[in-house]
């Protein structure tokens, strides 16, 4: 019984916020997540970058959008994150609509 209770109280991972770098194929986006990490010895703050492949089932994100991603079960070999929501759209128009207008 104690083991079952421990499994249910596992800590959920917090959603991460990043910027869409590229649209890599159908229903897949590449998101860059920037973080600051303090060096334990010298105290200097270092910039770290993480690139994630994210599942975007509705193809709603565009390059430059600030998005929120949440962990999920693996969708493919490299994708284990899915798009939660588009937090802030980019200022520039999407490439597909700009190409269809001109």
C-alpha positions as CSV (number, residue, x, y, z in Angstrom):
1,X,0.0,0.0,0.0
2,X,2.8,2.4,0.8
3,X,4.4,1.9,-2.6
4,X,1.1,2.7,-4.4
5,X,0.7,5.9,-2.4
6,X,4.3,7.0,-3.2
7,X,3.7,6.4,-7.0
8,X,0.6,8.6,-6.9
9,X,2.3,11.5,-5.2
10,X,5.2,11.8,-7.7
11,X,6.1,15.3,-8.5
12,X,4.7,16.7,-11.8
13,X,7.2,18.5,-14.0
14,X,6.5,22.1,-14.5
15,X,5.8,23.4,-18.0
16,X,8.7,25.1,-19.7
17,X,8.6,28.3,-21.7
18,X,10.7,28.8,-24.8
19,X,10.9,30.3,-28.3
20,X,10.1,28.4,-31.5
21,X,13.3,28.2,-33.6
22,X,12.1,26.1,-36.5
23,X,9.2,24.1,-37.8
24,X,10.8,20.7,-38.5
25,X,8.4,18.6,-40.4
26,X,4.7,18.0,-40.0
27,X,3.4,18.5,-36.5
28,X,6.9,19.1,-35.1
29,X,8.6,22.3,-33.9
30,X,12.0,22.9,-32.4
31,X,11.9,25.0,-29.2
32,X,14.8,26.8,-27.6
33,X,14.7,27.2,-23.8
34,X,17.2,29.6,-22.3
35,X,18.1,29.3,-18.6
36,X,20.6,31.0,-16.3
37,X,22.7,28.7,-14.0
38,X,25.0,29.9,-11.3
39,X,28.4,28.3,-11.3
40,X,28.8,26.6,-7.9
41,X,32.4,27.4,-7.5
42,X,32.8,30.9,-8.9
43,X,29.3,32.3,-8.6
44,X,29.2,33.5,-12.2
45,X,25.9,33.1,-14.0
46,X,26.1,31.1,-17.2
47,X,23.6,31.0,-20.0
48,X,22.4,27.5,-20.9
49,X,20.4,26.6,-23.9
50,X,18.2,23.5,-24.4
51,X,16.7,22.5,-27.7
52,X,13.6,20.3,-27.6
53,X,11.6,18.7,-30.3
54,X,7.9,19.3,-29.5
55,X,4.8,17.7,-30.8
56,X,2.4,20.3,-32.2
57,X,-0.7,18.3,-33.3
58,X,-2.7,21.3,-34.7
59,X,0.3,23.1,-36.3
60,X,-0.6,26.3,-34.4
61,X,2.9,27.6,-33.6
62,X,5.0,29.7,-35.9
63,X,8.7,30.6,-35.9
64,X,9.4,33.3,-33.2
65,X,6.4,32.5,-31.0
66,X,6.9,32.2,-27.3
67,X,5.3,28.8,-26.3
68,X,4.7,26.7,-23.2
69,X,5.7,23.1,-23.5
70,X,4.7,20.2,-21.2
71,X,6.2,16.7,-20.9
72,X,4.3,13.7,-22.2
73,X,4.9,10.1,-23.1
74,X,7.3,9.7,-26.0
75,X,5.7,10.4,-29.3
76,X,8.8,9.3,-31.3
77,X,12.4,8.7,-30.7
78,X,13.2,12.4,-30.1
79,X,9.8,13.9,-29.1
80,X,8.7,13.6,-25.5
81,X,7.2,17.1,-25.1
82,X,4.0,18.5,-26.5
83,X,2.8,22.1,-27.1
84,X,0.8,23.4,-24.1
85,X,-0.1,26.8,-25.5
86,X,1.2,29.7,-27.5
87,X,2.0,32.3,-24.8
88,X,2.8,35.2,-27.1
89,X,2.7,35.1,-30.9
90,X,5.6,36.6,-32.8
91,X,5.3,40.1,-34.3
92,X,6.1,39.0,-37.8
93,X,3.5,37.2,-40.0
94,X,3.9,33.5,-40.6
95,X,5.8,32.5,-43.7
96,X,3.0,30.5,-45.2
97,X,0.5,33.4,-45.2
98,X,3.1,35.9,-46.4
99,X,3.9,33.6,-49.4
100,X,0.2,33.1,-50.3
101,X,-0.5,36.9,-50.3
102,X,2.3,37.7,-52.7
